[in-house]
Amino acid sequence: VQPGADVLASYPLIEQMFSRHGCTEVRADDIDAFLARPGHALLVFTEDPIRFKETLDLAVIVPQLQRAFPGRFAVGVLLPEAARKVQPCYGFNRWPALVMLRDGQYVGAGPA
């Protein structure tokens, strides 16, 4: 499934997370399937890059983390609509955010 075309067309750095860096788009209705994978996972909660410029910072930082820790974690990216729906499950209050999980269980979260 092609990630939200409107977000990708406007923000090439976000598009590259999928096309160049192998991140998976996670939607609100398929997050359980993503979290069912064993091992560590990093969820990237994006927001509108115009309102939250740090969203584009994450599009640069996350690939650097992947290179620093090759194969250590899967990366799931929640585009703004999905991120807003799933955010209450993790309780963070600052956007954008990263959430780390191990075997589908919450490890921690932090703002970008």
Salt bridges, closest charged atoms under 4 A:
GLU25 OE1 - ARG27 NH2 3.30
GLU47 OE2 - ARG84 NE 2.65
GLU81 OE2 - LYS85 NZ 3.55
